[in-house]
Amino acid sequence: MPVEMDAQGYVAFSINNGTAAFGLLSREGLASANGVSPEGSGFSGILLSYVVSATDRVDEILAQVEAAGGTVVEAAREKWGS
């Protein structure tokens, strides 16, 4: 797998000719980015992210997440890291 990004404790790999990516961040880094303790109860250390093909689908996808019982913990952004 080609490395797409390697910076500040985060590494992302390009999968399937760039149609998908797999990223790894340390448990401590992920906890810090989400404002929780890495040792705290309720923190799984796993984050799932979904990138939509068009911005007009964002509200629809988030509504589907909540309808399925999921919790949206952060507002959508135009680009990860922004």
HELIX and SHEET records of a PDB file:
HELIX    1   1 ARG A   27  ALA A   33  1                                   7    
HELIX    2   2 THR A   55  ARG A   57  5                                   3    
HELIX    3   3 VAL A   58  ALA A   67  1                                  10    
SHEET    1   A 3 VAL A   3  ALA A   7  0                                        
SHEET    2   A 3 TYR A  10  ILE A  15 -1                                        
SHEET    3   A 3 ALA A  20  LEU A  25 -1                                        
END                                                                             
